[in-house]
Amino acid sequence: MKKILATFGTLLLVLTSLTIVFADKGENNGKGKGNKKRFQLGVEVLLDEQKHLIEGKRVGLITNPTGVDQDLNSIVDRLYEDPDIELTALYGPEHGVRGDAQAGEYVEFYIDESTGLPVYSLYGKTRKPTPEMLENVDVLLFDIQDVGTRFYTYIYTMAYAMEAAAENEIEFIVLDRPNPLGGHKVEGPVLDPHYASFVGNYPIPLRHGMTVGELAELFNEEFDIHSDLTVVEMNGWKRNMYYDDTSLDWVLPSPNMPVLETAIVYPGAALIEGTNVSEGRGTTKPFELIGAPFVNSKEFAAALNDLHLPGVTFRAASFTPTISKHSGTLSHGIQIHIQNEKAFKPIESGLHIVKTLHDMYPNDFEFRSENSAGISFFDNLIGNGWIREAIENGTSVKEMEKRWKPELKKFEKVRKGYLLY
C-alpha cells in the first residue's frame, strides 16, 4: 500500500510540474496574458504613466478604429470617460474615424453619436486641420495603426497635422504603435520629390522599417516642420518583431486591409493599383488576389513560381471583383501565399508581378494613363518615373534594385538617428 501511495505521489508531483511548465509557456506566448503585461502601446503608457502630458488641456484626437488598447477598448471612449481628461474634438484620416469609408471617399463633418463631439475629416477637401478646426484644442494626439508602407496615407495625415499644430502653437503627441512588418528591414526605392503626392509626400523608401513615432521625429527634423512634438514610446517592442510577435489583435486599419497577411504583401502588391489589373478590391483577399480577364492563371502562376522568390508561393486563382477594376467580370490570375514572412521581399515580388504581366500580355496590360505632367499613378506609387520605363524597356528587377540602392543606403544612415527602439 505504501508503495502504491508513493508511486501516486510521484505521479502527482510530475503532473503538477508539467502544469506549471505549460502555464509558463502559455504566458510567454506572443498572444498570452503575460506578454500583455510586458508589452504596452503608446496609449497605455500615456494613460498609465504619462497622463500629466494632457491633464488640464483641451485634447483633440486623430484616430480611427485601430486606436484601441490591448483589450480592444477604444481610445475615444477611454479619453472621453476619464474625468481627468477634456476631449474636445475628433479628427479622421482617409476612411474616417469609424473606418467605414472606401478608399478615396470623402467624409463630411458630423457629430459623433457616442460622445457628441465634432468630427472633422482630414482627407479630401481638407487634409490639413484649419485654425477653425483647432480653436478649441491645446494638444493634438495621434493614435493610428500604420502598415509600414510609404504610400499608406495615414503618415501624411500625421505630418500635415503636425504642420498645423506648429502654425497654431499647439502641442503634438504621437502614441506609438508597432510597424507590422518589423522595424529592421528597409526596402525599395526612395521617393523622388518630383513625384511627391498624398501617397508619398517625403523621400523615404517603400518599406521604411519605422514606427509612426519614429517617422514623426524624422519628418519633424528632416523636413522642417518644427512641431512641439512628443512621442510616447511603447514598452517591450523590439525592432525584429512582426505584428504577430506581439500580443495585439489585428484591427482593420482600412476596409481593404482585413488581415495581417494583407499588410505583409501590400508594399509590392499595391503597385498593381497603378495598372489596369485588379488588385483584388471587391474580394475577401484584397492585394493577395491579383488578376484580369486577359490573364491565363496557370501560365502566370507558373512563370512567377519559376522565379523562386523567397518566402512566397503563387497559386493560380480566378475571382470576380464586386467593386473597382473589372467589377462583375470573371478575372484570372494568382493568389499570393506567404510561406515565410521574414524571408519574403514584398517590393521585389511586387515588381516581378508587374513586370511578368507586362511581358506576358503586352497587348492587354497597361499602366494607368499619365496626367498633364506626364506622371502615371504607378509613378506616384513607386516614387519615380524611371522604373515604369525600365519595365517597358525590358530591364531586370535585379538591375532596378542596383540603381536604387545608393539612395536607399543614404536613407538608412539618416534613419539611424531617429530609431527609438
For each residue, the residues with C-beta under 8 A, 3 or more apart:
1: 4 5
2: 5 6
3: 6 7
4: 1 7 8
5: 1 2 8 9
6: 2 3 9 10
7: 3 4 10 11
8: 4 5 11 12
9: 5 6 12 13
10: 6 7 13 14
11: 7 8 14 15
12: 8 9 15 16
13: 9 10 16 17
14: 10 11 17 18
15: 11 12 18 19
16: 12 13 19 20
17: 13 14 20 21
18: 14 15 21 22
19: 15 16 22 23
20: 16 17 23 24
21: 17 18 24 25
22: 18 19 25 26
23: 19 20 26 27
24: 20 21 27 28
25: 21 22 28 29
26: 22 23 29 32
27: 23 24 32 33 34 35
28: 24 25 32 34 35
29: 25 26 32 35
30: 35 244 245 246 247
31: 35 247
32: 26 27 28 29 35 36 247
33: 27 36 37
34: 27 28 37 38
35: 27 28 29 30 31 32 38 39 236 246 247
36: 32 33 39 70 247
37: 33 34
38: 34 35 235 236
39: 35 36 70 234 235 236 237 246 247
40: 44 45 48 70 234 235 236
41: 44 45 69 70 175 176 177 234 248
42: 45 46 143 174 175 176 177 213 231 232 233 234
43: 46 47 67 69 75 78 143 175 232
44: 40 41 47 48 69 70
45: 40 41 42 48 49 50 175 232 233 234 235
46: 42 43 49 50 51 53 54 173 175 232
47: 43 44 51 78 82
48: 40 44 45 51
49: 45 46
50: 45 46 53 232
51: 46 47 48 54 55 84 85
52: 55
53: 46 50 139 173 230 232
54: 46 51 57 59 85 139 141 173
55: 51 52 84 85
56:
57: 54 86 138 139 171
58: 86 88 136 137 138 139
59: 54 79 85 86 87 88 137 138 139 140 141
60: 88 89 90 91 134 136 137 139 140 141 170
61: 67 75 76 79 87 89 90 91 140 141 143
62: 90 91 92 93 122 140 141 142 143 144 157 158 161
63: 66 67 75 76 90 91 92 97 141 142 143 144
64: 67 92 93 95 96 97 98 99 144 154 253
65: 68 74 98 99 251 252 253
66: 63 99 144 145 177 251 252 253
67: 43 61 63 64 74 75 76 143 144 145
68: 65 71 72 73 74 75 251
69: 41 43 44 72 73 75 78
70: 36 39 40 41 44 247 248
71: 68
72: 68 69 249 251
73: 68 69 77 78
74: 65 67 68 77 78
75: 43 61 63 67 68 69 78 79 141 143 175
76: 61 63 67 79 80 87 90 97 112 114 115
77: 73 74 80 81 114
78: 43 47 69 73 74 75 81 82
79: 59 61 75 76 82 85 87 141
80: 76 77 85 87 114 115 117
81: 77 78
82: 47 78 79 85
83:
84: 51 55
85: 51 54 55 59 79 80 82
86: 57 58 59
87: 59 61 76 79 80 90 115 117
88: 58 59 60 117 136 137
89: 60 61 117 118 119 120 133 134 136 137
90: 60 61 62 63 76 87 97 112 115 117 118 119 120
91: 60 61 62 63 97 119 120 121 122 129 133 140 161
92: 62 63 64 95 96 97 98 107 119 120 121 122 123
93: 62 64 96 122 123 144 153 154 157
94: 101 103 104 123 153 154 157 254
95: 64 92 99 100 101 102 103 105 107 123 254 255
96: 64 92 93 99 100 101 107 121 123
97: 63 64 76 90 91 92 112 119
98: 64 65 92
99: 64 65 66 95 96 252 253 254 255
100: 95 96 255
101: 94 95 96 105 106 107 255
102: 95 105 255 323
103: 94 95 254 255 256 281
104: 94
105: 95 101 102
106: 101 121 123 124 125
107: 92 95 96 101 110 121 123 124
108: 121
109: 118 119 120 121
110: 107 119
111: 116 117 118 119
112: 76 90 97 115 116 117 118 119
113: 116
114: 76 77 80
115: 76 80 87 90 112
116: 111 112 113
117: 80 87 88 89 90 111 112
118: 89 90 109 111 112
119: 89 90 91 92 97 109 110 111 112
120: 89 90 91 92 109 126 129 133
121: 91 92 96 106 107 108 109 124 125 126
122: 62 91 92 93 126 127 128 129 157 160 161
123: 92 93 94 95 96 106 107 127 153 157
124: 106 107 121 127
125: 106 121
126: 120 121 122 129 130 133
127: 122 123 124 156 157 160 198
128: 122 160 161 163 164
129: 91 120 122 126 133 134 140 160 161 164 165
130: 126 133 134 164
131: 134 135 167 168
132: 135
133: 89 91 120 126 129 130
134: 60 89 129 130 131 137 140 164 165 168 170
135: 131 132
136: 58 60 88 89
137: 58 59 60 88 89 134 140 170
138: 57 58 59 170 171
139: 53 54 57 58 59 60 170 171 172 173
140: 59 60 61 62 91 129 134 137 161 165 170 171 172 173
141: 54 59 60 61 62 63 75 79 173 174 175
142: 62 63 158 161 172 173 174 175 212 216
143: 42 43 61 62 63 67 75 174 175 177
144: 62 63 64 66 67 93 154 157 158 177 212 253
145: 66 67 177 180 251 253
146: 152 154 155 177 179 180 211 212 215 253
147: 152 180 181 253 257 263 266
148: 152 179 180 181 182 207 208 209 210 263 267
149: 152 181 206 207 208 263 266 267 270
150: 188 191 199 200 204 205 206 207 208 267 383
151: 199 200 206 270 380 381
152: 146 147 148 149 155 253 266
153: 93 94 123 156 157 198 199
154: 64 93 94 144 146 157 158 212 253
155: 146 152 158 159 212 215
156: 127 153 159 160 198 201
157: 62 93 94 122 123 127 144 153 154 160 161
158: 62 142 144 154 155 161 162 174 212 215 216 219
159: 155 156 162 163 201 202 216 219 223 225
160: 122 127 128 129 156 157 163 164
161: 62 91 122 128 129 140 142 157 158 164 165 172
162: 158 159 165 166 172 216 219 220 225 227 229
163: 128 159 160 166 167 225 227
164: 128 129 130 134 160 161 167 168 170
165: 129 134 140 161 162 168 170 171 172 227 228
166: 162 163 169 170 172 225 226 227 228
167: 131 163 164
168: 131 134 164 165
169: 166 228
170: 60 134 137 138 139 140 164 165 166 228
171: 57 138 139 140 165 228 230
172: 139 140 142 161 162 165 166 216 227 228 229 230
173: 46 53 54 139 140 141 142 229 230 231 232
174: 42 141 142 143 158 212 213 216 229 230 231 232
175: 41 42 43 45 46 75 141 142 143 213 232
176: 41 42 211 212 213 214 231 232 233 234 420
177: 41 42 66 143 144 145 146 211 212 234
178: 183 211 234 237 241 243 246 248
179: 146 148 182 183 209 210 211
180: 145 146 147 148 242 243 260 263 264
181: 147 148 149 185 207 209 242 243 263 264 267 346
182: 148 179 185 209 239 240 241 242 342
183: 178 179 209 210 211 214 238 239 240 241 419 421
184: 209 239 240
185: 181 182 207 209
186: 205 207 208 209 408 411 412 415
187: 205 206 207 267 345 346 347 348 408
188: 150 205 206 207 267 347 383 404 408
189: 205 206 382 383 384 387 404 407 408
190: 203 204 205 383 404 407 408 410 411
191: 150 195 196 200 202 203 204 205 383 384
192: 195 203 383 384 385
193: 196 203
194: 385
195: 191 192 200 375 379 380 383 384 385
196: 191 193 200 201 202
197: 200 201 380
198: 127 153 156 201
199: 150 151 153 380 381
200: 150 151 191 195 196 197 380 381 383
201: 156 159 196 197 198
202: 159 191 196 219 222 223
203: 190 191 192 193 407 411
204: 150 190 191 208 215 218 411
205: 150 186 187 188 189 190 191 208 408 411
206: 149 150 151 187 188 189 267 268 347 382 383
207: 148 149 150 181 185 186 187 188 267 346 347
208: 148 149 150 186 204 205 215 415
209: 148 179 181 182 183 184 185 186 239 415
210: 148 179 183 214 215 218 415 418 419
211: 146 176 177 178 179 183 214 215 234 237 420 421
212: 142 144 146 154 155 158 174 176 177 215 216
213: 42 174 175 176 216 217 231 232 233 420
214: 176 183 210 211 217 218 231 418 419 420
215: 146 155 158 204 208 210 211 212 218 219 418
216: 142 158 159 162 172 174 212 213 219 220 229 231
217: 213 214 220 221 229 231 418 420
218: 204 210 214 215 221 222 414 415 418
219: 158 159 162 202 215 216 222 223 225
220: 162 216 217 223 225 226 227 229
221: 217 218 224 418
222: 202 218 219 414
223: 159 202 219 220
224: 221
225: 159 162 163 166 219 220
226: 166 220
227: 162 163 165 166 172 220
228: 165 166 169 170 171 172
229: 162 172 173 174 216 217 220
230: 53 171 172 173 174
231: 42 173 174 176 213 214 216 217 420
232: 42 43 45 46 50 53 173 174 175 176 213
233: 42 45 176 213 420 421
234: 39 40 41 42 45 176 177 178 211 237 421
235: 38 39 40 45
236: 35 38 39 40
237: 39 178 211 234 241 246 421
238: 183 241 421
239: 182 183 184 209 419 421
240: 182 183 184 245
241: 178 182 183 237 238 245 246
242: 180 181 182 245 260 341 342
243: 178 180 181 246 248 250 260 263
244: 30 260
245: 30 240 241 242
246: 30 35 39 178 237 241 243
247: 30 31 32 35 36 39 70
248: 41 70 178 243
249: 72
250: 243 259 260
251: 65 66 68 72 145
252: 65 66 99 255 257 258
253: 64 65 66 99 144 145 146 147 152 154 257 263
254: 94 95 99 103 257
255: 95 99 100 101 102 103 252 258
256: 103 262 281 286 287
257: 147 252 253 254 262 263 266 286
258: 252 255 262 284 286
259: 250 262 263
260: 180 242 243 244 250 263 264
261: 264 265 288 338
262: 256 257 258 259 265 266 285 286 287 288
263: 147 148 149 180 181 243 253 257 259 260 266
264: 180 181 260 261 338 341 344 346
265: 261 262 268 269 287 288 336 338 346 349 350
266: 147 149 152 257 262 263 269 270 287 346
267: 148 149 150 181 187 188 206 207 270 346 347 350
268: 206 265 271 345 346 347 348 349 350 351 353
269: 265 266 272 279 287 288 290 336 346 349 350 353
270: 149 151 266 267 273 279 287 350 381
271: 268 274 275 350 351 353 354 378 381 382
272: 269 275 277 278 279 287 290 350 353 354
273: 270 279 377 381
274: 271 367 368 376 377 378 379 380 381 382
275: 271 272 354 357 365 366 367 368 378
276: 292 325 364 365 366 367 368
277: 272 290 291 292 295 325 333 357 365
278: 272 281 282 289 290 291 292 319 321 324 325 326 331 333
279: 269 270 272 273 286 287 289 290 324 325
280: 283 285 286 287 288 289 290 291 319 321
281: 103 256 278 286 321 323 324 325
282: 278 286 321 322 323 324 327
283: 280 286 289 319 320 321 322
284: 258
285: 262 280 288 289 319 335
286: 256 257 258 262 279 280 281 282 283 289
287: 256 262 265 266 269 270 272 279 280 290 336
288: 261 262 265 269 280 285 335 336 337
289: 278 279 280 283 285 286 317 319 333 334 335 336
290: 269 272 277 278 279 280 287 333 334 335 336 353
291: 277 278 280 295 297 300 317 318 319 331 332 333 334
292: 276 277 278 295 325 326 331 332 333 361 364 365
293: 326 329 330 331 332
294: 361 364 365
295: 277 291 292 300 331 332 333 357 360 361
296: 299 300 332
297: 291 300 301 316 317 318 332 333 334
298: 301 302 316
299: 296 302 303 360
300: 291 295 296 297 303 304 314 316 332 333 334 356 357 360
301: 297 298 304 305 314 315 316 317 334
302: 298 299 305 306 316
303: 299 300 306 307 356 360
304: 300 301 307 309 314 334 352 353 356
305: 301 302 308 313 314
306: 302 303
307: 303 304 352
308: 305
309: 304 312 345 348 349 352
310: 340 343 344 345
311: 338 339 340 341 342 343 344 345
312: 309 336 337 338 339 344 349
313: 305 337 339
314: 300 301 304 305 334 335 336 337
315: 301 334 335 337
316: 297 298 300 301 302 332 333 334
317: 289 291 297 301 332 333 334 335
318: 291 297 330 331 332 333
319: 278 280 283 285 289 291 330 331 333
320: 283 328 329 330 331
321: 278 280 281 282 283 324 325 326 327 328 329 331
322: 282 283 327 328
323: 102 281 282 327
324: 278 279 281 282 321 327
325: 276 277 278 279 281 292 321
326: 278 292 293 321 329 331
327: 282 321 322 323 324
328: 320 321 322
329: 293 320 321 326
330: 293 318 319 320
331: 278 291 292 293 295 318 319 320 321 326
332: 291 292 293 295 296 297 300 316 317 318
333: 277 278 289 290 291 292 295 297 300 316 317 318 319
334: 289 290 291 297 300 301 304 314 315 316 317 353
335: 285 288 289 290 314 315 317
336: 265 269 287 288 289 290 312 314 349
337: 288 312 313 314 315
338: 261 264 265 311 312 341 344
339: 311 312 313 343 344
340: 310 311 343 344
341: 242 264 311 338 344
342: 182 242 311
343: 310 311 339 340
344: 264 310 311 312 338 339 340 341 349
345: 187 268 309 310 311 348 349
346: 181 187 207 264 265 266 267 268 269 349 350
347: 187 188 206 207 267 268 350 351
348: 187 268 309 345 351 352 397 401
349: 265 268 269 309 312 336 344 345 346 352 353
350: 265 267 268 269 270 271 272 346 347 353 354
351: 268 271 347 348 354 355 387 391 397 400
352: 304 307 309 348 349 355 356 397
353: 268 269 271 272 290 304 334 349 350 356 357
354: 271 272 275 350 351 357 358 391
355: 351 352 358 359 391 397
356: 300 303 304 352 353 359 360
357: 275 277 295 300 353 354 360 361 365
358: 354 355 361 362 365 391 392
359: 355 356 362 394
360: 295 299 300 303 356 357 365
361: 292 294 295 357 358 364 365
362: 358 359 365
363:
364: 276 292 294 361
365: 275 276 277 292 294 357 358 360 361 362
366: 275 276
367: 274 275 276 376 378 388
368: 274 275 276 376 377 378
369: 376
370: 373 374 375 376
371: 374 375 376
372:
373: 370
374: 370 371 385
375: 195 370 371 379 380 385
376: 274 367 368 369 370 371 379 380 388
377: 273 274 368 380 381
378: 271 274 275 367 368 381 382 388
379: 195 274 375 376 382 383 384 385 387 388
380: 151 195 197 199 200 274 375 376 377 383
381: 151 199 200 270 271 273 274 377 378
382: 189 206 271 274 378 379 387 388
383: 150 188 189 190 191 192 195 200 206 379 380
384: 189 191 192 195 379 387
385: 192 194 195 374 375 379 388 389
386: 389 390 403
387: 189 351 379 382 384 390 391 400
388: 367 376 378 379 382 385 391 392
389: 385 386 392 393
390: 386 387 393 395 399 400 403
391: 351 354 355 358 387 388 395
392: 358 388 389
393: 389 390
394: 359
395: 390 391 399 400
396: 399 400
397: 348 351 352 355 400 401
398: 401 402
399: 390 395 396 402 403
400: 351 387 390 395 396 397 403 404
401: 348 397 398 404 405
402: 398 399 405
403: 386 390 399 400
404: 188 189 190 400 401 407 408
405: 401 402 408 409
406: 409 410
407: 189 190 203 404 410 411
408: 186 187 188 189 190 205 404 405 411 412
409: 405 406 412 413
410: 190 406 407 413 414
411: 186 190 203 204 205 407 408 414 415
412: 186 408 409 415 416
413: 409 410 416
414: 218 222 410 411 417 418
415: 186 208 209 210 218 411 412 418 419
416: 412 413 419
417: 414
418: 210 214 215 217 218 221 414 415
419: 183 210 214 239 415 416
420: 176 211 213 214 217 231 233
421: 183 211 233 234 237 238 239
